[in-house]
Amino acid sequence: MKIVQSDEVLWDMSILLAWLGNADLRSSEARDLTGEGPVLGAINALSFDEVHLLSDHGASASSAYVKWLKRQTGVGVTLHLFELPSPTNHEAIYRAASQVAELVCRERPGADPTYHLSPGTPAMASIWILLAKTRYPARLIESSKEQGVKEVCIPFELSAEFVPLAKRADDVLTRLMQGLPPESPAFTAIIHRCAAMNRTVAMAHRLALRDVPVLIQGESGTGKELFARAIHQASNRSTQPFIAINCGAIPQELVDAELFGHEKGAFTGAATARAGYFESADGGTLFLDEIGELPLASQVRLLRVLQEREVTRVGAANPKPINVRIIAATNRVLPSEIQVGRFREDLFHRLAVGVLLLPRFVSAKVILVC
């Protein structure tokens, strides 16, 4: 290989850091008779006192290559073996490369290392560039059969060491300082941009971890059921049923039978006994949408169910114990409904242990945008 001349730089100790690539392995196994491979080519073209070789090709193949390289050059070679999830996993490559770069800087404080961009995958090359321009400054080289070995000039500077990792760490620290729970996949479907929705999602996440009733208030189409499902999925009831019903869609004469169930012959048409929504949701979460539409008589029975934690089917004499978390939602302003006598104040206080007020002008679909 020929050397492309660049400005002369004085090195106290020249150390090459490179990943072991497939082209290098082929050269050492005499399967590629047309070239030396990038690593050997760089050593032959430039003067290095040490070589640190990173490899995810396994111990056997990597060790065999190192023995072959030492015979060819006589240079000391240190092998660093890593098991990467894939040769394009940037985070794993970053951790491996920074570990070796840190080792070299610590053990050879007066040395100026060189990173070889050609061996390995493009992801490995990109991490070398990132390290060279930030925490572990180094000379960058690349090689090819056509142009030989040459120094690479990167005409920009980077102000962050590793933005994805740093941002993730900062986000975790911020959440801890604000007393927020860790992020949950249950809330990833709620995509938003405004500060008001940020606060609402954070409050919903807090409530999800507490087994208390929740009242969600907001205009129609603001995603009340979406929040209810996210709270359920992030709670300790996530493996149990989530039952959603629209109280306003149930005929008034059937509300009690639908919610609490009925026995055979309890009323005309009750040909068989049937469990209500409360029994179906036992152990899980019952979402009562548009709860402001419930008639007052049904509100009384609902209040008793919440107080006693047991349900009595229509036409039955004996109650059944239940363990259900209630999440209720309405587009009505319940305090105003209480003042005009359309909603019971005692039921409101039972439901509004945790309250979420959804911001206005948000999409009704999965993506919520203020």
Summary of the structure (lengths in Angstrom):
residues: 370
radius of gyration: 33.4
end to end distance: 60.2
largest distance: 99.2
contacts: 1133
relative contact order: 0.11
helix: 39%
strand: 18%
